């Protein structure tokens, strides 16, 4: 990977305190998270495992401010983020947080380069700067030869690499990855996980990965299991 001075080096520490989350489903009250506590120091790699429906994705969405807990608190570098305005949270997600999901959510009508540029344009950066950043990130994930290809012209692994480049283009302090290899074959999945670990090591970005694949989770490093609404160290 090429380095540039725009990447942040400090990382972010993440604290989860007594987080509770429930849903109403078909008239039933379902408690998904039951007082979850978690500490993620700066530059850490953490994998969260658990069975389907255990609440892993719900927890990740709360950590990344895509959802709110019913109770509890989320702190970035010791400061609560839950009392921030929707606009401030949107800025946080745009500038400090990166997301990659199982379904890449690429815009089908746009090229790889254009998809990766989107967060920069949302932040009102110029087209020229956005293009340069996007090209650099796509190069870093090995897709220089796919800049002008649309998602339908890419393999599943290539699509996820574009999504990863998009998540990194604003130089986030923390990257959340939700079942990013769930639709990929074993060798491609290993390649994506190796790339995530490389990004953590070289960019000092905190990395939180949700997966049902415990073999791949162990390659990430620290592993915790979400079971019956609570986290257990493994």
KATA-V330414 format. One record per backbone hydrogen bond with DSSP energy under -0.5 kcal/mol. CO is the residue of the C=O (numbers start at 1). NH is the residue of the N-H. Records with the same first field share a line. If there is no record, write none. Layout:
CO: NH / NH
This chain:
4: 7
13: 77
14: 40
15: 75
16: 18 / 38
17: 73
19: 35 / 36
20: 70 / 71
21: 32 / 33
23: 25 / 30
25: 28
28: 25 / 30
29: 31
30: 23 / 32
33: 21
36: 19
38: 16
39: 41
40: 14
41: 44
44: 207
45: 222
46: 209
47: 49 / 224
48: 211
49: 226
51: 54
55: 59
56: 60
57: 61
58: 62
59: 63
60: 64
61: 66 / 67
62: 65
71: 20
73: 17
74: 81 / 82
75: 15 / 77
76: 79
79: 76
81: 84
85: 89
86: 90
87: 91
88: 92
89: 93
90: 94
91: 95
92: 96 / 97
96: 173 / 174
98: 176
100: 178
102: 104
106: 108
107: 110
110: 151
111: 115
112: 116
113: 117
114: 118
115: 118
117: 120 / 121
118: 122
119: 123
120: 125
121: 124
126: 130
127: 131
128: 132
129: 133
130: 134
131: 135
132: 136
133: 137
134: 138
135: 139
136: 140
137: 141
138: 143
139: 142
143: 146
144: 147
146: 149
147: 113
149: 112
150: 153
151: 154
155: 159
156: 160
157: 161
158: 162
159: 163
160: 164
161: 165
162: 166
163: 167
164: 168
165: 169
168: 171
173: 12 / 206
174: 98
175: 208
176: 100
177: 179 / 210
178: 102
179: 182
181: 184
185: 189
186: 190
187: 191
188: 192
189: 193
190: 194
191: 195
192: 196
193: 197
194: 198
195: 199
196: 200
197: 201
198: 202
199: 203 / 205
200: 204
206: 175
207: 46
208: 177
209: 48
210: 179
211: 50
212: 214
213: 217
214: 218
215: 219
216: 220
217: 220 / 221
222: 47
223: 234
224: 49
225: 227 / 232
227: 230
229: 34
230: 227
232: 225
